[in-house]
Amino acid sequence: MQVQIHSIHFDADEQLVAFVEGKVSKLNTFHDQIINCEVFLRIEKNDVRENKVAEVKIHVPGADFFAKRRSSSFEASVDDAVDAIRRQILKQKKVRTAVA
């Protein structure tokens, strides 16, 4: 799986990049045909404490999955977004097995 991490208007440190890659790579256990993954990390300019946004896009043959989460840290945002994608993958697999 190819992983692209885009940090918008800031430079992500190596620790954050490693964390994101580790979380995203765990999605391979739920879907073995993931082509690529794009992660966008952004800090929203507002007065709210929860201004760290993570958007995760997963591309698989025949489907795309997307999740956007906001939290007070990038780690929590990425963790929530990856968990949402995991639920989407499992839901799609459940629907496909029910149809077949």
C-alpha positions as CSV (number, residue, x, y, z in Angstrom):
1,M,0.0,0.0,0.0
2,Q,1.3,3.4,-0.9
3,V,0.8,6.1,1.8
4,Q,0.9,9.8,1.1
5,I,0.9,12.3,4.0
6,H,0.2,15.9,3.3
7,S,0.6,18.4,6.1
8,I,-1.2,21.6,5.1
9,H,0.6,24.9,6.2
10,F,2.9,23.2,8.7
11,D,5.7,20.6,8.7
12,A,4.8,17.3,10.3
13,D,7.6,15.8,12.4
14,E,9.0,12.3,11.9
15,Q,7.1,11.0,15.0
16,L,3.7,12.1,13.7
17,V,4.5,10.7,10.2
18,A,5.5,7.4,11.8
19,F,2.3,7.3,13.9
20,V,0.1,8.0,10.9
21,E,1.8,5.3,8.8
22,G,1.5,2.8,11.6
23,K,-2.2,3.5,12.1
24,V,-3.0,3.4,8.3
25,S,-1.0,0.2,7.7
26,K,-3.2,-1.6,10.2
27,L,-6.1,-1.2,7.7
28,N,-4.4,-3.9,5.6
29,T,-5.8,-6.5,8.1
30,F,-9.3,-5.5,7.1
31,H,-8.9,-5.2,3.4
32,D,-6.0,-6.8,1.5
33,Q,-6.4,-4.9,-1.7
34,I,-5.8,-1.3,-0.6
35,I,-4.1,0.5,-3.5
36,N,-3.2,3.7,-1.8
37,C,-4.0,6.0,1.1
38,E,-3.9,9.8,1.3
39,V,-3.8,11.5,4.7
40,F,-4.3,15.3,5.0
41,L,-3.3,17.0,8.3
42,R,-4.5,20.5,8.8
43,I,-4.7,23.1,11.6
44,E,-7.9,25.1,11.4
45,K,-7.5,28.8,12.4
46,N,-10.1,29.3,15.0
47,D,-10.4,29.8,18.7
48,V,-11.6,26.3,19.4
49,R,-9.2,23.9,21.2
50,E,-10.1,21.0,18.9
51,N,-8.6,22.5,15.7
52,K,-6.4,19.6,14.5
53,V,-8.1,18.0,11.4
54,A,-7.2,14.7,9.8
55,E,-8.7,13.5,6.5
56,V,-8.1,10.0,5.4
57,K,-8.9,8.6,1.9
58,I,-8.4,5.0,1.1
59,H,-8.6,3.7,-2.5
60,V,-9.5,0.0,-3.2
61,P,-10.6,-1.6,-6.4
62,G,-14.3,-0.7,-6.9
63,A,-14.6,1.6,-3.9
64,D,-13.2,4.6,-2.0
65,F,-13.4,5.3,1.7
66,F,-13.2,8.7,3.3
67,A,-13.2,10.0,6.9
68,K,-12.6,13.4,8.4
69,R,-12.2,13.9,12.1
70,R,-11.3,16.9,14.3
71,S,-9.7,16.7,17.7
72,S,-7.3,18.5,20.0
73,S,-4.4,16.4,18.7
74,F,-3.4,15.0,15.4
75,E,-3.0,11.5,16.9
76,A,-6.5,11.5,18.2
77,S,-7.9,12.8,14.9
78,V,-6.0,10.2,12.9
79,D,-7.0,7.4,15.3
80,D,-10.7,8.4,15.0
81,A,-10.5,8.7,11.2
82,V,-8.8,5.3,10.7
83,D,-11.4,3.7,13.1
84,A,-14.2,5.2,10.9
85,I,-12.6,3.8,7.8
86,R,-12.3,0.4,9.4
87,R,-16.0,0.4,10.2
88,Q,-16.8,1.4,6.6
89,I,-14.6,-1.4,5.2
90,L,-16.3,-4.0,7.6
91,K,-19.8,-2.6,6.6
92,Q,-19.0,-3.0,2.9
93,K,-17.7,-6.5,3.4
94,K,-20.9,-7.4,5.4
95,V,-23.1,-6.0,2.6
96,R,-21.1,-7.9,-0.1
97,T,-21.3,-11.2,1.7
98,A,-25.0,-10.7,2.3
99,V,-25.6,-10.1,-1.4
100,A,-23.5,-13.0,-2.6
